[in-house]
Amino acid sequence: MARSVIYCDLDRPDAVIDEIVAACSGDMISAVKALLLVNETLESELQQLRAGAAYRAPTKRQAKCSLH
């Protein structure tokens, strides 16, 4: 069963890595695979957000600044 964990303590990357490896039953290969999948998902989400931002309507400030 998939487990959802939020890693907020990026000041302690070793502790976060240990927790990720532990969640994969100590298997480093599985931990790296899981991280690669998460990274791929985040990259895809970021690409979708960027595409959406490119097509959104300009804000009032942007519209005002672009008028001559």
Phi and psi in radians as a Rosetta constraint file:
Dihedral C 1 N 2 CA 2 C 2 CIRCULARHARMONIC -1.191 0.35
Dihedral N 2 CA 2 C 2 N 3 CIRCULARHARMONIC 2.541 0.35
Dihedral C 2 N 3 CA 3 C 3 CIRCULARHARMONIC -2.106 0.35
Dihedral N 3 CA 3 C 3 N 4 CIRCULARHARMONIC 2.355 0.35
Dihedral C 3 N 4 CA 4 C 4 CIRCULARHARMONIC -1.803 0.35
Dihedral N 4 CA 4 C 4 N 5 CIRCULARHARMONIC 2.126 0.35
Dihedral C 4 N 5 CA 5 C 5 CIRCULARHARMONIC -2.289 0.35
Dihedral N 5 CA 5 C 5 N 6 CIRCULARHARMONIC 2.407 0.35
Dihedral C 5 N 6 CA 6 C 6 CIRCULARHARMONIC -1.863 0.35
Dihedral N 6 CA 6 C 6 N 7 CIRCULARHARMONIC 2.152 0.35
Dihedral C 6 N 7 CA 7 C 7 CIRCULARHARMONIC -1.768 0.35
Dihedral N 7 CA 7 C 7 N 8 CIRCULARHARMONIC 1.794 0.35
Dihedral C 7 N 8 CA 8 C 8 CIRCULARHARMONIC -1.712 0.35
Dihedral N 8 CA 8 C 8 N 9 CIRCULARHARMONIC -0.356 0.35
Dihedral C 8 N 9 CA 9 C 9 CIRCULARHARMONIC -1.623 0.35
Dihedral N 9 CA 9 C 9 N 10 CIRCULARHARMONIC 1.292 0.35
Dihedral C 9 N 10 CA 10 C 10 CIRCULARHARMONIC -1.370 0.35
Dihedral N 10 CA 10 C 10 N 11 CIRCULARHARMONIC -0.064 0.35
Dihedral C 10 N 11 CA 11 C 11 CIRCULARHARMONIC -1.328 0.35
Dihedral N 11 CA 11 C 11 N 12 CIRCULARHARMONIC -0.263 0.35
Dihedral C 11 N 12 CA 12 C 12 CIRCULARHARMONIC -2.170 0.35
Dihedral N 12 CA 12 C 12 N 13 CIRCULARHARMONIC 1.219 0.35
Dihedral C 12 N 13 CA 13 C 13 CIRCULARHARMONIC -1.092 0.35
Dihedral N 13 CA 13 C 13 N 14 CIRCULARHARMONIC -0.543 0.35
Dihedral C 13 N 14 CA 14 C 14 CIRCULARHARMONIC -1.095 0.35
Dihedral N 14 CA 14 C 14 N 15 CIRCULARHARMONIC -0.701 0.35
Dihedral C 14 N 15 CA 15 C 15 CIRCULARHARMONIC -1.161 0.35
Dihedral N 15 CA 15 C 15 N 16 CIRCULARHARMONIC -0.676 0.35
Dihedral C 15 N 16 CA 16 C 16 CIRCULARHARMONIC -1.149 0.35
Dihedral N 16 CA 16 C 16 N 17 CIRCULARHARMONIC -0.767 0.35
Dihedral C 16 N 17 CA 17 C 17 CIRCULARHARMONIC -1.083 0.35
Dihedral N 17 CA 17 C 17 N 18 CIRCULARHARMONIC -0.775 0.35
Dihedral C 17 N 18 CA 18 C 18 CIRCULARHARMONIC -1.018 0.35
Dihedral N 18 CA 18 C 18 N 19 CIRCULARHARMONIC -0.708 0.35
Dihedral C 18 N 19 CA 19 C 19 CIRCULARHARMONIC -1.173 0.35
Dihedral N 19 CA 19 C 19 N 20 CIRCULARHARMONIC -0.688 0.35
Dihedral C 19 N 20 CA 20 C 20 CIRCULARHARMONIC -1.122 0.35
Dihedral N 20 CA 20 C 20 N 21 CIRCULARHARMONIC -0.795 0.35
Dihedral C 20 N 21 CA 21 C 21 CIRCULARHARMONIC -1.107 0.35
Dihedral N 21 CA 21 C 21 N 22 CIRCULARHARMONIC -0.717 0.35
Dihedral C 21 N 22 CA 22 C 22 CIRCULARHARMONIC -1.088 0.35
Dihedral N 22 CA 22 C 22 N 23 CIRCULARHARMONIC -0.656 0.35
Dihedral C 22 N 23 CA 23 C 23 CIRCULARHARMONIC -1.157 0.35
Dihedral N 23 CA 23 C 23 N 24 CIRCULARHARMONIC -0.359 0.35
Dihedral C 23 N 24 CA 24 C 24 CIRCULARHARMONIC -1.770 0.35
Dihedral N 24 CA 24 C 24 N 25 CIRCULARHARMONIC 0.476 0.35
Dihedral C 24 N 25 CA 25 C 25 CIRCULARHARMONIC 0.990 0.35
Dihedral N 25 CA 25 C 25 N 26 CIRCULARHARMONIC 0.575 0.35
Dihedral C 25 N 26 CA 26 C 26 CIRCULARHARMONIC 1.392 0.35
Dihedral N 26 CA 26 C 26 N 27 CIRCULARHARMONIC 0.031 0.35
Dihedral C 26 N 27 CA 27 C 27 CIRCULARHARMONIC -1.502 0.35
Dihedral N 27 CA 27 C 27 N 28 CIRCULARHARMONIC 1.910 0.35
Dihedral C 27 N 28 CA 28 C 28 CIRCULARHARMONIC -1.120 0.35
Dihedral N 28 CA 28 C 28 N 29 CIRCULARHARMONIC -0.679 0.35
Dihedral C 28 N 29 CA 29 C 29 CIRCULARHARMONIC -1.088 0.35
Dihedral N 29 CA 29 C 29 N 30 CIRCULARHARMONIC -0.774 0.35
Dihedral C 29 N 30 CA 30 C 30 CIRCULARHARMONIC -1.124 0.35
Dihedral N 30 CA 30 C 30 N 31 CIRCULARHARMONIC -0.649 0.35
Dihedral C 30 N 31 CA 31 C 31 CIRCULARHARMONIC -1.125 0.35
Dihedral N 31 CA 31 C 31 N 32 CIRCULARHARMONIC -0.754 0.35
Dihedral C 31 N 32 CA 32 C 32 CIRCULARHARMONIC -1.152 0.35
Dihedral N 32 CA 32 C 32 N 33 CIRCULARHARMONIC -0.734 0.35
Dihedral C 32 N 33 CA 33 C 33 CIRCULARHARMONIC -1.044 0.35
Dihedral N 33 CA 33 C 33 N 34 CIRCULARHARMONIC -0.761 0.35
Dihedral C 33 N 34 CA 34 C 34 CIRCULARHARMONIC -1.098 0.35
Dihedral N 34 CA 34 C 34 N 35 CIRCULARHARMONIC -0.743 0.35
Dihedral C 34 N 35 CA 35 C 35 CIRCULARHARMONIC -1.145 0.35
Dihedral N 35 CA 35 C 35 N 36 CIRCULARHARMONIC -0.662 0.35
Dihedral C 35 N 36 CA 36 C 36 CIRCULARHARMONIC -1.116 0.35
Dihedral N 36 CA 36 C 36 N 37 CIRCULARHARMONIC -0.713 0.35
Dihedral C 36 N 37 CA 37 C 37 CIRCULARHARMONIC -1.142 0.35
Dihedral N 37 CA 37 C 37 N 38 CIRCULARHARMONIC -0.724 0.35
Dihedral C 37 N 38 CA 38 C 38 CIRCULARHARMONIC -1.115 0.35
Dihedral N 38 CA 38 C 38 N 39 CIRCULARHARMONIC -0.752 0.35
Dihedral C 38 N 39 CA 39 C 39 CIRCULARHARMONIC -1.086 0.35
Dihedral N 39 CA 39 C 39 N 40 CIRCULARHARMONIC -0.743 0.35
Dihedral C 39 N 40 CA 40 C 40 CIRCULARHARMONIC -1.069 0.35
Dihedral N 40 CA 40 C 40 N 41 CIRCULARHARMONIC -0.729 0.35
Dihedral C 40 N 41 CA 41 C 41 CIRCULARHARMONIC -1.116 0.35
Dihedral N 41 CA 41 C 41 N 42 CIRCULARHARMONIC -0.768 0.35
Dihedral C 41 N 42 CA 42 C 42 CIRCULARHARMONIC -1.162 0.35
Dihedral N 42 CA 42 C 42 N 43 CIRCULARHARMONIC -0.677 0.35
Dihedral C 42 N 43 CA 43 C 43 CIRCULARHARMONIC -1.095 0.35
Dihedral N 43 CA 43 C 43 N 44 CIRCULARHARMONIC -0.718 0.35
Dihedral C 43 N 44 CA 44 C 44 CIRCULARHARMONIC -1.128 0.35
Dihedral N 44 CA 44 C 44 N 45 CIRCULARHARMONIC -0.759 0.35
Dihedral C 44 N 45 CA 45 C 45 CIRCULARHARMONIC -1.107 0.35
Dihedral N 45 CA 45 C 45 N 46 CIRCULARHARMONIC -0.732 0.35
Dihedral C 45 N 46 CA 46 C 46 CIRCULARHARMONIC -1.096 0.35
Dihedral N 46 CA 46 C 46 N 47 CIRCULARHARMONIC -0.708 0.35
Dihedral C 46 N 47 CA 47 C 47 CIRCULARHARMONIC -1.095 0.35
Dihedral N 47 CA 47 C 47 N 48 CIRCULARHARMONIC -0.722 0.35
Dihedral C 47 N 48 CA 48 C 48 CIRCULARHARMONIC -1.141 0.35
Dihedral N 48 CA 48 C 48 N 49 CIRCULARHARMONIC -0.710 0.35
Dihedral C 48 N 49 CA 49 C 49 CIRCULARHARMONIC -1.140 0.35
Dihedral N 49 CA 49 C 49 N 50 CIRCULARHARMONIC -0.720 0.35
Dihedral C 49 N 50 CA 50 C 50 CIRCULARHARMONIC -1.120 0.35
Dihedral N 50 CA 50 C 50 N 51 CIRCULARHARMONIC -0.717 0.35
Dihedral C 50 N 51 CA 51 C 51 CIRCULARHARMONIC -1.118 0.35
Dihedral N 51 CA 51 C 51 N 52 CIRCULARHARMONIC -0.723 0.35
Dihedral C 51 N 52 CA 52 C 52 CIRCULARHARMONIC -1.125 0.35
Dihedral N 52 CA 52 C 52 N 53 CIRCULARHARMONIC -0.684 0.35
Dihedral C 52 N 53 CA 53 C 53 CIRCULARHARMONIC -1.176 0.35
Dihedral N 53 CA 53 C 53 N 54 CIRCULARHARMONIC -0.548 0.35
Dihedral C 53 N 54 CA 54 C 54 CIRCULARHARMONIC -1.204 0.35
Dihedral N 54 CA 54 C 54 N 55 CIRCULARHARMONIC -0.448 0.35
Dihedral C 54 N 55 CA 55 C 55 CIRCULARHARMONIC -1.816 0.35
Dihedral N 55 CA 55 C 55 N 56 CIRCULARHARMONIC -0.002 0.35
Dihedral C 55 N 56 CA 56 C 56 CIRCULARHARMONIC -1.324 0.35
Dihedral N 56 CA 56 C 56 N 57 CIRCULARHARMONIC 2.750 0.35
Dihedral C 56 N 57 CA 57 C 57 CIRCULARHARMONIC -1.208 0.35
Dihedral N 57 CA 57 C 57 N 58 CIRCULARHARMONIC 2.553 0.35
Dihedral C 57 N 58 CA 58 C 58 CIRCULARHARMONIC -1.163 0.35
Dihedral N 58 CA 58 C 58 N 59 CIRCULARHARMONIC 2.612 0.35
Dihedral C 58 N 59 CA 59 C 59 CIRCULARHARMONIC -1.281 0.35
Dihedral N 59 CA 59 C 59 N 60 CIRCULARHARMONIC 2.949 0.35
Dihedral C 59 N 60 CA 60 C 60 CIRCULARHARMONIC -1.026 0.35
Dihedral N 60 CA 60 C 60 N 61 CIRCULARHARMONIC -0.701 0.35
Dihedral C 60 N 61 CA 61 C 61 CIRCULARHARMONIC -1.133 0.35
Dihedral N 61 CA 61 C 61 N 62 CIRCULARHARMONIC -0.770 0.35
Dihedral C 61 N 62 CA 62 C 62 CIRCULARHARMONIC -1.107 0.35
Dihedral N 62 CA 62 C 62 N 63 CIRCULARHARMONIC -0.729 0.35
Dihedral C 62 N 63 CA 63 C 63 CIRCULARHARMONIC -1.137 0.35
Dihedral N 63 CA 63 C 63 N 64 CIRCULARHARMONIC -0.717 0.35
Dihedral C 63 N 64 CA 64 C 64 CIRCULARHARMONIC -1.129 0.35
Dihedral N 64 CA 64 C 64 N 65 CIRCULARHARMONIC -0.716 0.35
Dihedral C 64 N 65 CA 65 C 65 CIRCULARHARMONIC -1.238 0.35
Dihedral N 65 CA 65 C 65 N 66 CIRCULARHARMONIC -0.473 0.35
Dihedral C 65 N 66 CA 66 C 66 CIRCULARHARMONIC -1.506 0.35
Dihedral N 66 CA 66 C 66 N 67 CIRCULARHARMONIC -0.174 0.35
Dihedral C 66 N 67 CA 67 C 67 CIRCULARHARMONIC -1.424 0.35
Dihedral N 67 CA 67 C 67 N 68 CIRCULARHARMONIC 2.484 0.35
